[in-house]
Amino acid sequence: MDPFLKEEHHIIRKAVRDFAEREIKPRAAELDEKEEFSPELTEKMGEMGLFGMYLPEKYGGHDSDYLSYIIAVEEIARVDGSHAATLAAHNSLGVGPIYNFGSEEQKLKYLPGLCSGKELWAFGLTEADAGSDSRGSRTFVKDIGEEWEIQGSKIFITNGSTAQTSGVTVQAVSEVKGRDKEFTCILVEKGTEGWKSEAMHGKLMWRASDTSQMFFDNCRVPKKNILGERGMGSKIMLKTLDSGRLSIAAMGLGLAQGAFEMALEYAKERKQFGKPISKFQINSFKLADMATKIELARNLLYKACWLKDNGQPFEKESAMSKLYCSEIAKQVADEGVQIHGGYGLMKEYPIERFYRDQRLLQIGEGTSEIQRLVISRYIGC
Ligand SMILES: Cc1cc2nc3c(=O)[nH]c(=O)nc-3n(C[C@H](O)[C@H](O)[C@H](O)COP(=O)(O)OP(=O)(O)OC[C@H]3O[C@@H](n4cnc5c(N)ncnc54)[C@H](O)[C@@H]3O)c2cc1C
């Protein structure tokens, strides 16, 4: 009996697991190898109802709680990091800001399409010189009367250059007051003149997920495309990251679960010195440690989701979950490779892809160092 899970959560887990095993798992290695984003699988995730799950039905969502969505990310990550990335970035970073800070008109305009799987929305915060320190941004937005004009660039933006990408939320500097910067978020739609996106290639991990560079050159958007109010940019981005961290944590947990299952199965099958390698205590203890870490990670993450779903502060637990789940994903994937021996280094075995995919989790949406910084502030350091 799990204190955080209700019947509906078990139903969602089973449905998403079946879908992931049937649709994503058989294609994951090939898409990773070709470094190919799949519009078809993205659309199927939409048809499964995985986009905008936690939104009200009037916006195209399914009215589920946040934990249900997190379980969905976990189950996709259990078979493949790239597709979990597409799902998590779209829901937490694409849909999230519009749902939480958009006007009713913006929500009705954008969200139904974004819940369908036919459209993706990106989140443009990071820049070449503004990563952990997002205040270092050099993308500017100017009020030019009837329109906003954006000038600058973004880097490492997930879902920013696919055929399904229908827009991006851009955080830009709207005013510089002495040493202070004012930030504003603007919704930029696909096809807007002056906005160009280019896919970035050559990634170690998440190779079937889209990562892009964006350029804004005198890019003009209508005045009504402001998200929230002028000067709310930092607040929108930071609030978005508080929830986004839960989905990165879910990716870490799901990846660790998948890697653990592979390692356990392999250890029971592989024989050396006349017996399965799982019978050597050093390996069974490794598996015991993996299972314990996964159990701890799941409890921490589900508690953070429970707090969010029950309207309680969850920001500290969210940062802790992101930190812990991503760090144990690294440890479990590493031990998973070790248990596979030389075979774990070959592409034929999916543990090799899991070992690569985990590496982003300690970097994206705030590095492990930044999570520790956030947590240290919450605990009063
Ligand atoms: C595949 C991928 C997808 C991404 N998707 C998106 C997206 O959709 N939207 C988006 O806006 N961004 C996205 N990012 C960007 C990601 O969030 C940043 O890469 C991350 O925040 C780190 O920034 P950085 O890479 O510039 O590293 P830096 O900030 O330059 O950090 C370098 C190192 O210095 C450390 N460091 C920095 N500051 C401190 C400090 N104060 N104390 C201690 N250590 C510190 C960091 O922890 C890190 O180890 C993505 C990145 C990748 C790789």
The ligand as a Gaussian input file, in Angstrom:
#p B3LYP/6-31G(d) Opt

LIG

0 1
 C       19.687000      18.772000     -24.027000
 C       19.404000      20.045000     -23.313000
 C       18.108000      20.547000     -23.283000
 C       17.836000      21.778000     -22.675000
 N       16.566000      22.316000     -22.740000
 C       16.372000      23.607000     -22.365000
 C       15.128000      24.273000     -22.624000
 O       14.183000      23.682000     -23.153000
 N       15.022000      25.585000     -22.300000
 C       16.044000      26.287000     -21.711000
 O       15.874000      27.484000     -21.463000
 N       17.231000      25.673000     -21.424000
 C       17.419000      24.366000     -21.742000
 N       18.629000      23.743000     -21.491000
 C       19.699000      24.500000     -20.838000
 C       20.031000      24.005000     -19.444000
 O       19.022000      24.339000     -18.546000
 C       21.403000      24.611000     -19.084000
 O       22.379000      23.905000     -19.844000
 C       21.701000      24.525000     -17.609000
 O       20.855000      25.390000     -16.882000
 C       23.170000      24.893000     -17.287000
 O       23.584000      26.052000     -17.930000
 P       24.962000      26.032000     -18.761000
 O       24.922000      24.855000     -19.660000
 O       25.146000      27.361000     -19.382000
 O       26.090000      25.777000     -17.675000
 P       26.788000      26.885000     -16.737000
 O       25.756000      27.698000     -16.055000
 O       27.831000      27.590000     -17.509000
 O       27.476000      25.944000     -15.649000
 C       28.748000      25.322000     -15.839000
 C       29.129000      24.660000     -14.528000
 O       29.292000      25.671000     -13.515000
 C       28.486000      25.380000     -12.395000
 N       27.992000      26.623000     -11.794000
 C       27.438000      27.689000     -12.407000
 N       27.078000      28.615000     -11.517000
 C       27.373000      28.113000     -10.292000
 C       27.232000      28.593000      -8.948000
 N       26.668000      29.752000      -8.658000
 N       27.670000      27.802000      -7.939000
 C       28.234000      26.611000      -8.199000
 N       28.401000      26.095000      -9.440000
 C       27.976000      26.842000     -10.476000
 C       27.348000      24.546000     -12.947000
 O       26.734000      23.773000     -11.934000
 C       28.072000      23.706000     -13.995000
 O       28.688000      22.613000     -13.373000
 C       18.888000      22.480000     -22.036000
 C       20.189000      21.942000     -22.017000
 C       20.454000      20.762000     -22.667000
 C       21.884000      20.274000     -22.687000

